[in-house]
């Protein structure tokens, strides 16, 4: 189905060929996943021939085993892969569509030297439009990745004790991810305690978890090629009334944005709904980021759920809803759920409890 869309685009856009080089997109279109490192990986579409998958020789056996593309070409470390690429492109090449956002300047220069295209179009918007509506199989994989990370979080939270070091908890989480069958974390695992939790993208360090403060977890895994992403914030013992108020304000903003999620709404309206709750409570200046982001084969992908995004929600779109309040030197709270737009409204894919839970006793 996906390859058919690309073939149709070649006709409608008058592209002579399409070159896909992002490993995530190669996986999306073929089922073959690899990290080529500095080596060339390319999927080539032309109007008159079946697609060609060009892979490093060391990945050839795996590609032949799992790829939906039967025509597979390899290159060794001593080959110029762009010369090999040229052999699988039309002789008369006016327009080559490629992934401009994924191509470095040096790789583009090497491509231009070997491939005599007259102009280069951007295939990125086409791929984005293909990925934004998730299939039933994709949603099932996302659900599996979410179940995995919620199991990881639940298992490790039970082991939290006052005096543990943030980075020690990260190690426990990432070990548990592997035990649960994950391919790995979908981004750098965050465990932030006390005032460190007021840093939206803080880096876990040697700070010890203390009584009477908050502990924020932001974490996810890759499982079967798809990502999960969840944030929960816990109390270590008892916290003060102001901290509780901050927490419940974020929770109200999270739930308001979820309630506003439905086909036909604008992404910007979701951000504005959550932001208004936080502003009305007097914490508007402390909500310093967008409401959320798309989720799929990348942990951050289209759409960007911010207040100026006028794009419309459609069934099958999957994204995060993650409002936060970050008061410097005091506390930070973020509550993040993964949701999918349905014909009727919204399905919340995350199920980990969101009430303020006290741990570390």
C-alpha positions in Angstrom: 0.0 0.0 0.0 2.7 2.5 1.0 4.8 1.7 -2.1 1.7 2.3 -4.2 1.3 5.8 -2.7 4.9 6.6 -3.7 4.4 5.3 -7.2 1.3 7.5 -7.6 3.2 10.5 -6.3 5.9 10.0 -8.9 3.2 10.4 -11.6 1.4 13.3 -10.0 4.5 15.2 -9.1 6.5 14.3 -12.3 9.3 12.7 -10.3 11.6 10.5 -12.3 12.7 8.6 -9.2 12.4 8.7 -5.4 15.3 7.9 -3.1 14.6 7.1 0.6 17.6 7.1 2.9 16.2 7.5 6.5 16.5 4.1 8.1 13.1 4.7 9.9 11.4 5.2 6.5 13.2 2.2 5.0 11.7 0.2 7.8 8.3 1.8 7.4 8.2 0.9 3.7 9.9 -2.5 3.7 9.9 -4.0 7.2 13.7 -4.1 7.2 15.3 -2.3 10.2 19.0 -1.6 10.6 21.4 1.0 11.7 23.8 1.5 8.8 26.0 3.9 10.8 28.1 5.8 8.2 27.3 3.4 5.4 24.8 4.1 2.7 21.2 2.7 2.9 18.8 3.5 0.2 15.4 2.5 -1.2 14.9 3.5 -4.8 11.6 3.9 -6.7 11.4 4.4 -10.4 8.3 4.3 -12.7 9.1 1.3 -14.8 10.8 -1.1 -12.4 10.2 -2.7 -9.0 11.7 -0.9 -6.1 15.4 -1.5 -5.3 16.8 -1.7 -1.8 20.5 -0.9 -1.5 22.1 -2.1 1.7 25.6 -2.6 3.2 26.8 -6.1 2.4 26.9 -7.0 6.1 23.2 -6.4 6.3 22.3 -8.4 3.2 21.1 -11.6 4.8 18.8 -9.9 7.2 17.4 -7.7 4.5 16.6 -10.7 2.3 15.0 -12.4 5.3 12.5 -9.7 6.3 12.2 -7.1 3.6 9.0 -6.9 1.5 11.3 -5.7 -1.4 12.7 -8.6 -3.3 15.2 -6.7 -5.4 18.1 -6.2 -3.0 21.5 -4.8 -4.0 24.6 -4.7 -1.7 27.7 -2.6 -1.5 31.0 -3.3 0.3 33.0 -0.8 2.4 35.4 -0.2 -0.6 32.5 0.6 -3.1 31.2 4.0 -3.9 27.5 3.4 -3.1 26.4 6.4 -5.2 27.9 4.8 -8.3 25.8 1.7 -7.5 22.8 3.9 -6.9 23.2 5.5 -10.4 23.0 2.1 -12.0 19.5 1.7 -10.6 18.2 5.1 -11.7 16.8 6.2 -15.1 19.4 7.3 -17.6 17.4 10.5 -18.3 16.9 11.9 -14.8 15.2 15.3 -14.6 13.8 15.3 -11.0 15.0 13.1 -8.2 12.9 13.2 -5.0 14.8 12.7 -1.8 14.6 13.3 1.9 16.1 16.7 2.3 15.8 16.8 6.0 17.7 13.6 6.4 20.5 14.3 3.9 23.8 15.9 5.1 25.6 18.4 2.9 28.5 16.0 2.3 26.2 13.2 1.3 24.2 15.5 -1.0 27.5 16.6 -2.7 28.5 13.0 -3.2 25.0 12.2 -4.6 25.2 15.2 -7.0 28.6 14.1 -8.2 27.4 10.6 -9.2 23.8 11.2 -10.1 23.2 13.7 -12.9 19.7 14.9 -11.9 18.6 18.3 -13.1 16.8 19.1 -9.9 16.0 17.6 -6.5 12.6 17.6 -5.0 11.7 17.0 -1.3 9.9 13.7 -0.6 9.6 14.6 3.1 6.1 16.0 3.0 4.8 12.9 1.2 6.3 10.6 3.8 4.9 12.7 6.6 1.4 12.6 5.1 1.7 8.8 4.8 2.8 8.3 8.4 0.4 10.6 10.2 -2.6 8.3 10.0 -1.7 5.1 11.8 -3.1 1.7 10.6 -4.7 -0.8 13.0 -1.4 -2.7 13.0 0.6 0.4 13.9 -1.8 1.3 16.8 -1.5 -2.3 18.1 2.3 -2.0 18.1 2.1 1.3 19.9 -0.1 -0.2 22.5 2.4 -3.0 23.0 5.2 -0.5 23.5 3.0 1.4 26.0 2.2 -1.7 28.0 5.9 -2.5 28.1 7.0 0.9 29.5 4.1 1.0 32.0 5.2 -2.4 33.3 8.8 -1.1 33.5 7.7 1.9 35.4 5.5 0.0 37.8 8.2 -2.5 38.6 10.8 0.1 39.3 8.6 2.5 41.3 8.1 -0.2 43.8 11.9 -0.2 44.5 12.3 3.5 45.0 13.8 4.5 48.3 14.9 7.8 49.8 18.6 8.3 49.2 18.7 6.6 45.8 20.6 8.6 43.2 18.7 9.8 40.0 21.1 8.0 37.6 20.9 4.8 39.7 17.1 4.8 39.0 17.8 5.4 35.3 20.0 2.3 35.3 17.3 0.3 37.0 14.7 1.4 34.5 16.8 0.7 31.4 17.8 -2.8 32.8 14.1 -3.5 33.3 13.3 -2.3 29.7 15.5 -5.1 28.4 14.1 -7.6 30.8 10.6 -6.8 29.4 11.7 -7.3 25.8 12.2 -3.8 24.6 14.7 -3.0 21.9 15.8 -0.1 24.0 14.8 3.3 25.3 13.0 5.5 22.8 14.9 8.6 24.1 17.2 9.4 27.0 15.4 8.3 30.2 14.7 11.1 32.6 14.5 10.7 36.4 14.5 14.1 38.0 14.0 14.8 41.7 13.1 17.9 43.7 14.2 21.2 42.0 15.7 19.2 39.1 12.2 18.3 38.1 11.6 22.0 37.3 14.0 21.5 34.3 11.7 20.2 31.5 14.6 18.5 29.7 16.8 18.0 32.8 19.6 15.5 32.8 19.6 12.9 35.6 22.7 13.1 37.8 24.1 12.3 41.2 21.4 14.1 43.2 19.8 11.9 45.9 16.1 11.5 46.2 14.8 13.2 49.3 11.7 13.1 51.5 9.0 15.7 50.9 9.7 16.4 47.2 8.5 15.3 43.8 10.1 12.7 41.5 9.4 12.9 37.8 9.8 10.0 35.3 9.8 10.7 31.6 10.6 7.5 29.7 9.7 5.2 26.8 10.8 2.2 24.8 11.0 1.0 21.2 9.2 -2.3 20.7 8.7 -3.9 17.3 9.8 -0.6 15.7 7.3 1.7 17.5 7.9 4.1 20.4 6.1 4.8 23.6 6.5 8.0 25.7 5.0 8.5 29.2 5.6 10.9 32.0 4.4 10.5 35.6 5.3 12.5 38.7 5.3 11.0 42.2 5.5 12.4 45.7 8.3 11.1 48.0 6.4 10.8 51.2 4.3 13.9 52.0 4.6 17.1 50.0 3.4 20.6 50.9 0.0 22.0 49.9 1.4 24.3 47.2 3.1 21.4 45.5 -0.1 19.4 45.7 -1.9 22.4 44.0 0.6 22.5 41.2 0.2 18.7 40.7 -3.6 18.9 40.5 -3.5 21.9 38.2 -1.4 19.9 35.7 -3.7 16.9 36.0 -6.7 19.1 35.3 -5.0 20.6 32.2 -4.1 17.1 31.0 -7.7 15.9 31.4 -9.2 19.0 29.8 -7.0 18.6 26.7 -7.9 14.9 26.4 -11.6 15.8 26.7 -11.2 18.3 23.8 -9.6 15.8 21.5 -11.9 14.8 18.7 -12.0 14.7 14.9 -12.3 18.2 13.4 -10.7 20.1 16.3 -7.5 22.0 15.6 -4.3 20.9 17.3 -3.9 24.5 18.5 -7.1 24.4 20.4 -5.9 21.4 22.5 -2.8 23.4 23.6 -4.9 26.5 24.3 -7.4 24.4 26.4 -4.6 23.0 28.6 -2.8 26.3 28.8 -5.9 28.1 29.9 -6.4 25.8 32.9 -2.8 26.4 34.0 -3.1 30.2 33.4 -6.3 30.4 35.4 -4.6 28.7 38.3 -1.8 31.4 38.2 0.9 29.3 36.7 0.8 30.3 33.1 4.4 31.5 33.0 5.6 28.2 34.2 4.2 26.1 31.3 7.1 26.6 28.9 6.6 24.1 26.1 4.1 22.8 23.6 1.3 20.4 24.7 2.6 17.4 22.8 4.0 15.8 19.7 3.3 12.9 17.3 4.3 9.4 18.2 5.0 6.4 16.0 8.2 5.0 14.5 9.8 8.2 15.9 9.3 9.3 19.4 8.9 12.9 18.2 7.2 13.2 14.8 4.4 15.2 13.2 2.2 16.8 14.5 3.6 19.4 16.8 0.7 20.1 19.2 1.3 23.8 19.9 -1.1 26.8 20.2 -0.5 28.1 16.6 -1.1 24.8 14.8 -4.3 25.1 12.8 -4.1 21.5 11.3 -7.2 19.4 12.0 -7.3 16.2 14.0 -8.3 13.1 12.0 -9.0 9.5 13.1 -5.8 7.5 13.3 -3.6 10.3 14.5 -1.5 9.5 17.5 0.2 12.0 19.7 1.1 12.9 23.3 -0.7 15.3 25.7 1.8 16.4 28.3 1.2 19.7 30.1 3.6 20.8 32.8 4.4 23.4 35.4 8.0 24.1 36.3 8.7 26.4 39.2 12.4 27.1 39.3 14.1 26.0 42.5 10.9 24.4 43.9 9.2 21.7 41.8 8.3 20.5 38.4 5.2 18.4 37.4 4.5 16.9 34.0 1.8 14.3 33.3 2.0 12.7 29.8 -0.5 10.4 28.0 -0.4 8.9 24.6 -3.7 9.2 22.7 -5.2 8.2 19.3 -8.0 10.1 17.6 -11.0 7.9 16.9 -14.2 8.3 14.8 -16.0 9.0 18.1 -13.4 11.1 19.8 -10.3 9.9 21.5 -8.8 6.7 23.0 -6.2 7.1 25.7 -3.6 4.5 25.1 -1.7 5.0 28.4 -3.4 3.6 31.6 -0.9 4.2 34.4 -2.6 5.9 37.3 -2.5 9.7 37.3 -3.5 10.6 40.9 -0.6 11.9 43.1 0.9 8.7 44.5 3.4 8.7 47.4 6.3 6.4 47.0 9.7 5.8 48.6 8.5 4.7 52.1 
